Amino acid sequence: MTGNRLLVLGFLLLMAIPFLMPPGNGHGIFSGSDGQVAKMIAEIHPDYTPWFKPLWKPPSGEIEGLLFGLQAAVGAGLLGYCLGFYRARRLGGPPTKLP
């Protein structure tokens, strides 16, 4: 019983940590490293010009986040499918009847 209580306490602590942390460093709570790197490059080398420009820029940050999440979900699904497929193939395929 004590082990379960420790697990629940640890879980609650892990869930509370993000809410107790101070928000960002003045660039917004969800700012990425791309904007910070661009500012740092502008400070170090003011006349730097990028080699490439994006083909399409999403109209808002929400759509950009949606596309990033969709990309992560598709990648995770593909990885999970491949891992399951090769594991099942290694173990002799799916069972023919339920136990």
Secondary structure, DSSP 8 states (H G I E B T S, - for coil): -HHHHHHHHHHHHHHHHHHHS---SSS-TT--HHHHHHHHHHHH-TT---S---S---SSHHHHHHHHHHHHHHHHHHHHHHHHHHHHHHTTSS-SS--
